[in-house]
Amino acid sequence: MLEKTFRYTVDKPDDSPPPPNGSDPHRVPVSGRLQVNQGQALRVAALHGLGIIMQPAILLAADVQAGRLVQLFPEHELSSRPMSVRYLPDRYRSAKLRSFVDFLV
């Protein structure tokens, strides 16, 4: 079991990272003492050497390039996780909202 990991508190307690793409599923039980529901707090904890973190590469790219964080197992690509965008229905969607949704898609 990985002892020095961080978890989002919205994760189920028995949740573990998805298996790498193209590999046999192998689950690793994950637990940790730090539980937060904010990605920036997880990043700061990892930067202070408190454990490992699993976040989208784009959110950690600058830290990896600067040598502040190290990517573990770069030969394994993790399965993607779903993402939803919610906004209030309106007859007129602002240019910012349209641009943001287009960027995500």
BALOBA-1460 file (C-alpha; in Angstrom, 3 decimals):
// residues 105
<rec num="1" residu="m" x="0.000" y="0.000" z="0.000"/>
<rec num="2" residu="l" x="1.258" y="3.469" z="-0.833"/>
<rec num="3" residu="e" x="1.579" y="5.352" z="2.446"/>
<rec num="4" residu="k" x="2.671" y="8.809" z="1.278"/>
<rec num="5" residu="t" x="-0.046" y="9.747" z="-1.170"/>
<rec num="6" residu="f" x="-2.652" y="12.467" z="-1.289"/>
<rec num="7" residu="r" x="-6.334" y="12.073" z="-2.016"/>
<rec num="8" residu="y" x="-9.200" y="14.232" z="-3.027"/>
<rec num="9" residu="t" x="-11.843" y="13.873" z="-0.363"/>
<rec num="10" residu="v" x="-14.446" y="13.365" z="-3.087"/>
<rec num="11" residu="d" x="-12.749" y="10.056" z="-4.039"/>
<rec num="12" residu="k" x="-14.269" y="6.885" z="-2.685"/>
<rec num="13" residu="p" x="-12.089" y="5.402" z="0.113"/>
<rec num="14" residu="d" x="-11.506" y="2.193" z="-1.878"/>
<rec num="15" residu="d" x="-10.712" y="4.105" z="-5.079"/>
<rec num="16" residu="s" x="-7.319" y="3.505" z="-6.659"/>
<rec num="17" residu="p" x="-5.704" y="4.945" z="-9.789"/>
<rec num="18" residu="p" x="-6.907" y="3.429" z="-13.069"/>
<rec num="19" residu="p" x="-4.552" y="0.940" z="-14.777"/>
<rec num="20" residu="p" x="-2.180" y="2.292" z="-17.455"/>
<rec num="21" residu="n" x="-3.591" y="2.216" z="-20.993"/>
<rec num="22" residu="g" x="-2.843" y="-1.009" z="-22.849"/>
<rec num="23" residu="s" x="-1.830" y="-2.956" z="-19.759"/>
<rec num="24" residu="d" x="-3.413" y="-5.590" z="-17.615"/>
<rec num="25" residu="p" x="-5.482" y="-4.016" z="-14.861"/>
<rec num="26" residu="h" x="-3.561" y="-4.068" z="-11.616"/>
<rec num="27" residu="r" x="-4.982" y="-2.119" z="-8.726"/>
<rec num="28" residu="v" x="-2.793" y="-0.663" z="-6.013"/>
<rec num="29" residu="p" x="-4.540" y="0.206" z="-2.748"/>
<rec num="30" residu="v" x="-4.000" y="3.882" z="-1.988"/>
<rec num="31" residu="s" x="-4.423" y="5.628" z="1.320"/>
<rec num="32" residu="g" x="-2.999" y="8.778" z="2.776"/>
<rec num="33" residu="r" x="-3.081" y="10.990" z="5.803"/>
<rec num="34" residu="l" x="-3.687" y="14.203" z="3.860"/>
<rec num="35" residu="q" x="-7.158" y="14.454" z="2.341"/>
<rec num="36" residu="v" x="-8.183" y="17.649" z="0.579"/>
<rec num="37" residu="n" x="-10.658" y="18.625" z="-2.105"/>
<rec num="38" residu="q" x="-8.514" y="21.221" z="-3.844"/>
<rec num="39" residu="g" x="-5.889" y="20.388" z="-6.472"/>
<rec num="40" residu="q" x="-3.619" y="23.322" z="-5.635"/>
<rec num="41" residu="a" x="-3.300" y="22.084" z="-2.043"/>
<rec num="42" residu="l" x="-2.233" y="18.668" z="-3.361"/>
<rec num="43" residu="r" x="0.352" y="20.306" z="-5.618"/>
<rec num="44" residu="v" x="1.805" y="22.360" z="-2.745"/>
<rec num="45" residu="a" x="2.010" y="19.258" z="-0.543"/>
<rec num="46" residu="a" x="3.868" y="17.385" z="-3.290"/>
<rec num="47" residu="l" x="6.227" y="20.341" z="-3.792"/>
<rec num="48" residu="h" x="7.059" y="20.136" z="-0.080"/>
<rec num="49" residu="g" x="7.971" y="16.454" z="-0.410"/>
<rec num="50" residu="l" x="4.978" y="15.097" z="1.489"/>
<rec num="51" residu="g" x="4.234" y="12.314" z="-1.009"/>
<rec num="52" residu="i" x="3.148" y="11.613" z="-4.560"/>
<rec num="53" residu="i" x="0.367" y="13.210" z="-6.573"/>
<rec num="54" residu="m" x="-1.725" y="12.170" z="-9.582"/>
<rec num="55" residu="q" x="-2.952" y="15.213" z="-11.495"/>
<rec num="56" residu="p" x="-3.424" y="16.053" z="-15.172"/>
<rec num="57" residu="a" x="-0.014" y="16.607" z="-16.784"/>
<rec num="58" residu="i" x="-0.944" y="20.118" z="-17.907"/>
<rec num="59" residu="l" x="-1.399" y="21.215" z="-14.277"/>
<rec num="60" residu="l" x="2.058" y="20.014" z="-13.225"/>
<rec num="61" residu="a" x="4.036" y="20.583" z="-16.445"/>
<rec num="62" residu="a" x="5.789" y="23.758" z="-15.248"/>
<rec num="63" residu="d" x="6.878" y="22.094" z="-11.993"/>
<rec num="64" residu="v" x="8.179" y="19.027" z="-13.837"/>
<rec num="65" residu="q" x="10.051" y="21.166" z="-16.405"/>
<rec num="66" residu="a" x="11.595" y="23.253" z="-13.615"/>
<rec num="67" residu="g" x="12.687" y="20.112" z="-11.747"/>
<rec num="68" residu="r" x="10.488" y="20.816" z="-8.730"/>
<rec num="69" residu="l" x="8.532" y="17.587" z="-9.353"/>
<rec num="70" residu="v" x="9.567" y="14.326" z="-11.012"/>
<rec num="71" residu="q" x="7.237" y="12.240" z="-13.133"/>
<rec num="72" residu="l" x="7.052" y="8.666" z="-11.864"/>
<rec num="73" residu="f" x="6.705" y="5.844" z="-14.397"/>
<rec num="74" residu="p" x="6.699" y="8.004" z="-17.541"/>
<rec num="75" residu="e" x="6.412" y="4.866" z="-19.680"/>
<rec num="76" residu="h" x="2.905" y="4.284" z="-18.319"/>
<rec num="77" residu="e" x="0.050" y="6.448" z="-19.487"/>
<rec num="78" residu="l" x="-2.926" y="6.468" z="-17.151"/>
<rec num="79" residu="s" x="-6.453" y="6.070" z="-18.408"/>
<rec num="80" residu="s" x="-8.333" y="9.290" z="-18.879"/>
<rec num="81" residu="r" x="-10.892" y="10.367" z="-16.328"/>
<rec num="82" residu="p" x="-14.207" y="11.969" z="-17.256"/>
<rec num="83" residu="m" x="-14.692" y="15.697" z="-16.954"/>
<rec num="84" residu="s" x="-17.924" y="17.672" z="-16.971"/>
<rec num="85" residu="v" x="-18.611" y="21.331" z="-17.605"/>
<rec num="86" residu="r" x="-21.756" y="22.854" z="-16.165"/>
<rec num="87" residu="y" x="-23.121" y="26.285" z="-16.771"/>
<rec num="88" residu="l" x="-26.473" y="27.984" z="-16.483"/>
<rec num="89" residu="p" x="-28.594" y="27.805" z="-19.618"/>
<rec num="90" residu="d" x="-28.982" y="31.154" z="-21.256"/>
<rec num="91" residu="r" x="-30.074" y="32.411" z="-24.635"/>
<rec num="92" residu="y" x="-26.802" y="34.268" z="-24.934"/>
<rec num="93" residu="r" x="-23.536" y="32.557" z="-24.051"/>
<rec num="94" residu="s" x="-20.661" y="34.949" z="-23.508"/>
<rec num="95" residu="a" x="-17.631" y="34.777" z="-25.751"/>
<rec num="96" residu="k" x="-15.528" y="33.753" z="-22.721"/>
<rec num="97" residu="l" x="-17.788" y="30.799" z="-21.957"/>
<rec num="98" residu="r" x="-17.940" y="29.672" z="-25.603"/>
<rec num="99" residu="s" x="-14.167" y="29.935" z="-25.876"/>
<rec num="100" residu="f" x="-13.619" y="27.971" z="-22.667"/>
<rec num="101" residu="v" x="-16.000" y="25.162" z="-23.715"/>
<rec num="102" residu="d" x="-14.362" y="25.032" z="-27.170"/>
<rec num="103" residu="f" x="-10.934" y="24.784" z="-25.521"/>
<rec num="104" residu="l" x="-12.055" y="21.842" z="-23.377"/>
<rec num="105" residu="v" x="-13.631" y="19.953" z="-26.265"/>
